[in-house]
Amino acid sequence: MTEKMQSEIIIIGAAIVDVLVRPASEEVFQTGSYGAEDIRMSVGADALNEATVLARLGKRVRLETVLGNDHTGDYIIRHCEREGIELAAGCRREELVTGINVVLVERDGRRNFLTNDRGSLRKLCLEDIHMPFSESARIVCFASIFVFPQIGAKELRKIFVQAKKQDKIICADMTKCKRGETAEEMAEAFAYIDYLLPNEEEAMLVTGKGTAAEAAEALLAAGVGNVIVKCGGKGCLVRNRKESFMAPAKAGAECIDTTGAGDSFVAGFLYALSEGRALRECVQYANECGARAVGVVGATEWL
């Protein structure tokens, strides 16, 4: 775990291990055994997936996360060392069990998850995030809002205020809100976000709207600078206070496994943004990364 790397991008969020099974079938509960075509283990969770993709694209990345002091944590540490992802020396916790998800992938690419509620997946808290941030990093990305029970709107605001004090670009992804949070309640944090990248379902759930377009408008009203809604095979909807457009998905993509597709999309967007590309170029490259991700089993194997 290095401490001296001059990071370009800081990713904040979860790091776990995925065990992926494809195709999964409920038949196993009748037969007692079922022959899957593919069972494999890989690193997972939004933040580690994004960090891995960015590192493989050549970016210097620091990951702010928590891990247990166990064999699964060792596996993630070795992965980060191989990929050149910087981790803080104090990220491991004796009392934690590093999270493992079992990802059951259906033939059409849809997924179901078995998660360990005692694991590290949702344990990150404000005190685990090292601030002030590295001066070398231009972008701070929180991946994902609503994952961590101890990081709500007030805690996010503290993180984002610090990032803005240091003149960082703030990006964020999200999962489905867990406790009925609304865009209005999140506005004190959302107002600092330059680029918010939810998927269609997540955006509509937190805003209470019936379409991606309505949800994007509501997120803008909550203070977000640019809303980029991931719409799966349709591409993504981009809306800010100057323009609104649909960026079509990459044509001809075969969907095998959607695990990590959204994370690859976000990582592609962050990569292009860090290279100084225009917004339309950023979402076009993000769509390409997401399309490549669904063509293989696992979150980052497309690289």
N, C-alpha and C positions, 0 to 999 in steps of 0.2 A: 504494500500500500504506500503510494508515494505521497509526498506533501509539497513538492516543489514544482510540479508541472504547471506550466502557464496555460490554464484552461481557456478555451474559447467559448464553451457553452456549459452551463450548470443545469443539471437535471435533478429535480427533487421528487422523491416518491419511493415506491415499493420495489423490492428485488426479491424474487423467490425462485423456486425451481418448478417447472411444469413436467408432468408425466402425461404424454399425449397418446391416446388410443384411437385408432381409425381403421375401419369404421366401428363405432360402438353400437351395440344393440341391446335392447331389453331382453333379448332371447337368453342372455347369460343367466338371468334369474329363473328361467325355466329349466335350462339344461345343466346349469352348474359350471359349464365351461363354454367358452366361445372363442373361435379362432380369428383374432383381428389380423388385418393385413400388415399393420404397422404399429409398434409400440416403441416409443423413444422418450428419452429424458433430455430436457434442455433448460436453459435459464428462462425466466419469465417475469411477468409483471410489467406494467406500463413503463416505469422509469428505466428499469434495466434494459428492456427491449429498445427503447429510444436511444439510450446511451450506447448500446451495442451497435445498432445500425449507424449511428453517427461516427463512432470510432472506426468502423469498417469503411466508412466513406472518407476517412482521413482527418476527422476533427479531433481536437483535444478536448476531452469531456471529463468533468468532475460529477460524480454521482453522490448526492446527499440521501442516505438511506439508513436503515438499521437492520442488523443481522444477528442471529443467535451465534453463540460460540459452540458450534456443533459441526458434524460432517457436512451437512447441507450448506452451512455457511462457508465451510472450507471450499466447497465446490464453486460457489459464487466468487469467492476471493480469487481462486485460481483462474477462473474465467476472466475476471476483470484485469488481472495481471497480464494474461495472454493478449487481451484486446487493447491494453493501454488505457483503461478507464481508471481514473483517479478515485480513490476512496479515502475518506477521513480515517485516521488511525483509531478514533474512538467509536466507530460505527457498530462494533459488536457488543452484545449485551449477554451477560451470564444467565440472566433470568429468562431470556427469550428462546423460543424454538423457531428456527428459520422456516418460513412458510413453504409448503409444497401443495400445489394444485394438481389434481387429476383432471385432465381435459378430455372429455368424451366427444369425439368429433363424428358427426353423422356423415353419410355419403354425400350429402349436398353441401357439406362444409359448415353447417351450423354446429354450435358447440353447447355443451352442458358442463358444469364445473362441480367438482367435489373440493371443498376448501377446508382448511384447518382453522377453526375459530380461535384456537390457542396460539397460532403461529404469528410470525412477524408481519404478515401482509398489511395489517391495519394498525400497527403499533407506533408509527412515526408520530412524534409530537414536536412542538415548536422548539424545545430545547435541544433537539437532535440536529437542528439545521445550523450550520456554522455561518455566522454573520459577524461583521460585514463580509460580503462576498469578495472573491478574488478580483482584483482590479483588471486582470487580463481578460476576464470573461465579458463578452458583449451582450449575451443573451442568458436570461434566467427563465427556465421553464418548469412550472409546477404540474406534475403528471401523477395523479389526477385529483382534481377537486372531487370531494365527497367520498374518497377512499378511507380517510383517517378520521375516526370519531373525535379525536382530540385537536383536530385542525379545522375549525369552522371559519366563519366570515371574519371574526375579529383577529384570529391568528394569521389568516391569509393576508389581511390588511397589513399587519406588522411586517410580514415577509416582503410584500410588494412595496411598502413605503421605503424599506431599506434598499431594495433594488432600485427604486426610482431616485433615491438620494445619490446612488452611485451611477446614475445615468444608464441603467441597463434597459434593454428591450425585454418586456415581460410577456411570456406566452403561457398558455395553460390549456390542458385537456381536462376532460371530466368523465366521470362515470354517471350512472343513474343516481339521482339524489335518493338518500336512504331514509331520511326522517322528515319528509314533506317540505324540504327547503324550497324557497321560491326565489326567483330572480330579484325581486324587490328586496328580500331579506339579505341577499348576497351582494347588493349593490355597493356596499362600503368596500368590498374587495374587488368586485368586477370593474369598478371605476378606474382601477390602476392597470388593467390588462390591455395590452396593445393588440394581442391576437388570441382569441379564444377558439378552440377547435373541438367542439362536441360532435357526436353523431346526431342523426336526425331524432332518434328516440329520446336521447338525453336532453337535447335542446327543447323538445316539446314538453317533456315531463317537468323540467324546472321552471318553464314559463307558463305552463298550463294552456299552451296554444295547440291548434289542430294541424298546422302545417309547418314545414321547415322555414318558409318565408316569414310567416307570422312570428315564429319563435326567434328568428334572427333579428327581427325588428324590435322585439321585446328585450332582447339582450343588449342591443344598441341603446335602448332607452334606460337600461340599468347601468350604462356607462362604459361598456366595452368599446374599444377603438375599432377593431375589425373582427367580425364574426365569420368563421369559416365552418360550415356545417357539412360533415361527411355524410354523403347520401348513398353509400355503397356502390352498386353497379351503375347508378345514375351520375356519379361524379361528386362534386361538392358545390354548395351554394356559398357565394362570397358576398358579404354586404358590409358596407361602412357608410359614413355620412355623405360620401361623394358618388358612390357607384354601387351597383348590384348586378351580379352576373352569375351564370352557371358555368362551371368548368367541367366539361364532359369527362367521364371515365375513359381510361385507356381501352381502346377497342380490342376485342378478341381475347380478353383475359379469361382463363379457365379457373373456376373456383373449386379448390380441393379442400382448403382449410382456412377459415377466416381468423384463426388465432393470430393476434398481433398485427392484423392488417391496419387497424387504426393507429397503432403505435408506429408502424413503418411509414404511414402517411404523415404523421406528425414529425417524425425524424427527417423525412424528406423535405418537409416544409422548413424545418429549422436549418437544415443544411443549406438550402437555397437562399434562405433569408440571411444566413451568416456570410454568404458569398456576395451579398449586395444585389441580388436579383430583384426585379420588379414583382409586385404582388401576383400578377397573372402567371408569371414564370414560376413562382414559388408553388402555387397550387397545381400547376400542370406537372411539375416534378413530383409533388406529393402524391398526386393521383397515380403516376407511374410507379412509385415505390409501393403504394398500397396494392396495385394490381399485380405486381410481381410477388408480393408477399402471399396472396391467396392461392398462388399456383403451386405451393409446396406445403408440406406438413411442418408446423412449427412457426414461431414468430419471426425468427431472424435467419432461417436457413436459406432464404432466397439470395443472400449475399455470399 
